[in-house]
Amino acid sequence: MNYSHEVEKMCVVAKGPNHGPSPIPEEGRWVKATQIKDISGLSHGIGWCAPQQGACKLTLNIKEGIVEEALIETVGCSGMTHSAAMAAEILPGKTMLECLNTDLVCDAINTAMREIFLQFAYGRTQSAFSEDGLSIGAGLEDLGKGLRSQLGTMYSTKSKGVRYMEMAEGYVTKMGLDKDNEVIGYEFVRVGKMLEDIRKGISPNDAYNNNLGNYGRFDEAKKYIDPRGE
């Protein structure tokens, strides 16, 4: 190690107490993290691309500094979804530091990795106070039945009002309006469960009807509209 001439001339001043880093909560323990392998937990990070055309929700389950599980959910351009496929192959098996310094192709995913790194580094993980953390596979719990990302898609204009397109329950097929044309409920189809049923041999029509549901005062509506066509 090279020292400048000024430093070379300095006398030594003894260092006082050194208590190390402040402990952070990790999987039900307080840990003084000094190495990447000291980090464990499950957390989420949200990222966005430079033109802010899309966003990524990144979920990582890390054990002793190694990514054991990754869930990547994106909203935005088609390129982002393909980048997510690449990132899902890249991340598992790498250390958190490797992931942070790996090009995950899409700006939004790279930003999400930066944000999730902060969650882990400061002990702000979802499993901070869960003894032994969460098992590998816990990331799937963020998905609804049928293992589809839970989405909310709404559209509205001043002149025509709101349209519900997709709710957490599924794809919205109808909106129910009262006598004043105000929304009082909606009908939806659980797309993930419907596709599972079709894969199991149930006819598409039966699978569709079996997975219809509604919310609110849908049955009391005076008028029903297709949010995509009316």
C-alpha positions as CSV (number, residue, x, y, z in Angstrom):
1,M,0.0,0.0,0.0
2,N,1.4,3.4,-0.9
3,Y,1.3,6.4,1.4
4,S,1.8,10.0,0.6
5,H,4.9,11.8,1.9
6,E,2.7,13.8,4.3
7,V,1.2,10.7,5.8
8,E,4.6,9.0,6.1
9,K,5.8,11.8,8.3
10,M,2.8,11.6,10.7
11,C,3.2,9.9,14.1
12,V,0.8,7.1,15.1
13,V,-2.2,7.9,17.3
14,A,-3.7,4.8,18.8
15,K,-7.2,3.8,17.9
16,G,-9.7,3.7,20.8
17,P,-12.6,1.2,21.2
18,N,-13.8,-0.5,18.0
19,H,-17.3,-2.0,18.5
20,G,-17.7,-2.9,14.8
21,P,-20.9,-2.2,12.8
22,S,-24.3,-1.8,14.4
23,P,-26.2,-5.1,14.4
24,I,-29.1,-5.5,12.0
25,P,-32.1,-7.9,12.3
26,E,-31.8,-11.0,10.1
27,E,-34.1,-13.9,10.3
28,G,-34.8,-13.6,14.0
29,R,-31.2,-12.8,15.0
30,W,-29.1,-9.6,15.4
31,V,-26.1,-9.8,13.1
32,K,-23.0,-7.5,12.8
33,A,-22.6,-7.8,9.1
34,T,-19.0,-7.4,7.9
35,Q,-19.0,-9.8,4.9
36,I,-21.5,-10.5,2.1
37,K,-21.9,-14.0,3.5
38,D,-23.3,-12.4,6.7
39,I,-26.5,-11.3,4.9
40,S,-29.6,-13.4,4.9
41,G,-33.3,-12.6,4.4
42,L,-36.2,-12.2,1.9
43,S,-37.1,-8.8,0.6
44,H,-38.4,-6.8,-2.3
45,G,-37.1,-3.9,-4.4
46,I,-38.9,-1.7,-6.8
47,G,-37.1,-0.3,-9.9
48,W,-37.8,1.9,-12.9
49,C,-36.2,2.5,-16.2
50,A,-34.6,5.8,-17.3
51,P,-37.5,7.0,-19.4
52,Q,-39.9,5.7,-16.7
53,Q,-41.9,3.7,-19.1
54,G,-41.9,0.6,-16.9
55,A,-41.3,-0.8,-13.4
56,C,-39.9,-4.0,-11.9
57,K,-40.7,-5.6,-8.5
58,L,-37.8,-7.9,-7.6
59,T,-38.1,-10.4,-4.8
60,L,-35.0,-12.2,-3.5
61,N,-34.5,-14.9,-0.9
62,I,-30.9,-14.8,0.2
63,K,-29.2,-17.3,2.5
64,E,-25.6,-16.5,3.7
65,G,-25.1,-14.0,0.9
66,I,-26.2,-16.3,-1.9
67,V,-29.4,-15.7,-3.9
68,E,-31.4,-18.9,-3.5
69,E,-34.7,-17.7,-5.0
70,A,-35.7,-14.9,-7.3
71,L,-39.1,-13.6,-8.4
72,I,-39.1,-10.9,-11.1
73,E,-42.4,-9.1,-11.9
74,T,-42.5,-6.3,-14.5
75,V,-44.9,-3.8,-15.8
76,G,-44.0,-1.9,-19.0
77,C,-42.4,-2.5,-22.3
78,S,-42.1,-6.0,-23.9
79,G,-38.3,-5.8,-23.8
80,M,-38.5,-5.6,-20.0
81,T,-40.4,-8.9,-19.8
82,H,-37.7,-10.6,-21.9
83,S,-35.0,-9.0,-19.7
84,A,-36.8,-10.5,-16.7
85,A,-36.4,-13.9,-18.2
86,M,-32.7,-13.4,-18.6
87,A,-32.3,-12.0,-15.0
88,A,-34.2,-14.9,-13.6
89,E,-31.5,-17.2,-15.0
90,I,-28.7,-14.9,-14.0
91,L,-29.5,-14.1,-10.3
92,P,-29.8,-17.5,-8.4
93,G,-26.4,-18.8,-7.2
94,K,-24.7,-15.4,-7.2
95,T,-23.7,-13.4,-4.2
96,M,-25.6,-10.2,-3.5
97,L,-22.5,-8.2,-4.5
98,E,-22.2,-10.1,-7.8
99,C,-25.9,-9.4,-8.5
100,L,-25.4,-5.7,-7.8
101,N,-22.5,-5.5,-10.3
102,T,-24.1,-7.7,-13.0
103,D,-25.9,-6.1,-15.9
104,L,-29.4,-7.4,-15.6
105,V,-30.2,-6.0,-19.1
106,C,-33.1,-3.7,-18.2
107,D,-32.7,-0.4,-16.3
108,A,-35.7,-1.2,-14.2
109,I,-34.4,-4.5,-13.0
110,N,-30.9,-3.0,-12.4
111,T,-32.6,-0.3,-10.3
112,A,-34.6,-2.8,-8.4
113,M,-31.4,-4.7,-7.6
114,R,-29.9,-1.5,-6.2
115,E,-33.0,-0.8,-4.1
116,I,-33.2,-4.3,-2.7
117,F,-29.5,-4.2,-1.8
118,L,-30.3,-1.3,0.5
119,Q,-33.1,-3.3,2.2
120,F,-30.7,-6.2,3.0
121,A,-27.8,-3.9,4.0
122,Y,-29.9,-2.0,6.5
123,G,-31.8,-5.0,7.9
124,R,-35.2,-3.9,6.4
125,T,-36.1,-7.3,5.0
126,Q,-39.5,-8.9,5.2
127,S,-38.0,-11.8,7.2
128,A,-36.0,-9.6,9.6
129,F,-37.8,-10.9,12.7
130,S,-38.8,-14.4,11.4
131,E,-36.7,-17.1,13.1
132,D,-34.7,-19.0,10.5
133,G,-36.2,-16.8,7.8
134,L,-38.5,-18.0,5.0
135,S,-38.1,-21.2,3.2
136,I,-37.1,-21.3,-0.5
137,G,-40.3,-21.0,-2.4
138,A,-41.8,-18.3,-0.2
139,G,-41.5,-15.9,-3.1
140,L,-44.3,-17.7,-4.8
141,E,-46.7,-16.6,-2.0
142,D,-46.7,-13.1,-3.6
143,L,-48.5,-14.6,-6.5
144,G,-52.2,-15.3,-6.6
145,K,-53.8,-18.7,-7.3
146,G,-52.6,-20.0,-10.6
147,L,-49.2,-18.4,-10.0
148,R,-50.0,-15.1,-11.8
149,S,-48.8,-11.7,-10.7
150,Q,-51.5,-9.7,-9.0
151,L,-52.2,-6.7,-11.2
152,G,-54.3,-3.7,-11.1
153,T,-55.1,-2.0,-14.4
154,M,-57.5,0.9,-14.5
155,Y,-58.2,3.4,-17.3
156,S,-60.3,6.6,-17.2
157,T,-61.1,9.8,-19.2
158,K,-62.8,12.9,-18.0
159,S,-65.5,12.6,-20.6
160,K,-66.3,8.9,-20.3
161,G,-65.2,8.0,-16.7
162,V,-63.4,5.0,-15.3
163,R,-62.9,1.5,-16.7
164,Y,-61.7,-1.4,-14.5
165,M,-59.5,-3.7,-16.6
166,E,-57.9,-6.0,-14.1
167,M,-58.1,-6.4,-10.3
168,A,-56.2,-8.6,-7.9
169,E,-58.9,-11.2,-8.3
170,G,-58.4,-11.4,-12.1
171,Y,-59.4,-10.1,-15.5
172,V,-62.5,-7.9,-15.3
173,T,-65.2,-8.9,-17.7
174,K,-68.1,-6.6,-16.7
175,M,-68.7,-3.5,-14.6
176,G,-71.9,-3.1,-12.7
177,L,-73.5,0.4,-12.7
178,D,-76.3,1.8,-10.6
179,K,-79.2,4.0,-11.8
180,D,-76.8,7.0,-11.7
181,N,-74.2,5.2,-13.8
182,E,-71.8,4.9,-10.9
183,V,-69.7,1.8,-10.4
184,I,-71.1,-0.5,-7.7
185,G,-69.3,-3.8,-8.5
186,Y,-67.6,-5.9,-11.2
187,E,-67.4,-9.4,-12.5
188,F,-64.0,-11.1,-13.0
189,V,-62.5,-14.3,-14.2
190,R,-59.6,-15.9,-12.4
191,V,-57.3,-16.4,-15.4
192,G,-54.6,-18.4,-13.6
193,K,-57.1,-20.9,-12.2
194,M,-59.0,-21.0,-15.5
195,L,-55.9,-22.0,-17.4
196,E,-55.0,-24.6,-14.7
197,D,-58.4,-26.2,-15.2
198,I,-58.0,-26.2,-19.0
199,R,-54.6,-27.9,-18.6
200,K,-56.3,-30.6,-16.4
201,G,-58.7,-31.4,-19.2
202,I,-61.7,-29.3,-18.3
203,S,-63.3,-27.7,-21.4
204,P,-62.4,-24.0,-21.9
205,N,-66.1,-23.0,-21.6
206,D,-66.6,-24.8,-18.4
207,A,-63.3,-23.6,-17.0
208,Y,-64.3,-20.0,-17.8
209,N,-67.7,-20.3,-16.2
210,N,-66.3,-22.1,-13.1
211,N,-63.8,-19.3,-12.5
212,L,-66.2,-16.3,-12.8
213,G,-66.7,-14.3,-9.6
214,N,-68.0,-10.8,-8.7
215,Y,-67.3,-8.2,-6.1
216,G,-69.4,-5.4,-4.5
217,R,-73.1,-5.0,-5.2
218,F,-72.7,-6.4,-8.7
219,D,-76.0,-8.3,-8.6
220,E,-77.9,-5.1,-7.8
221,A,-76.6,-3.2,-10.8
222,K,-79.1,-1.6,-13.2
223,K,-76.7,-1.8,-16.1
224,Y,-73.7,-3.9,-17.0
225,I,-70.9,-2.8,-19.4
226,D,-67.9,-4.3,-21.0
227,P,-65.0,-2.1,-19.8
228,R,-63.0,-2.7,-23.0
229,G,-65.8,-2.2,-25.5
230,E,-68.5,0.1,-24.1
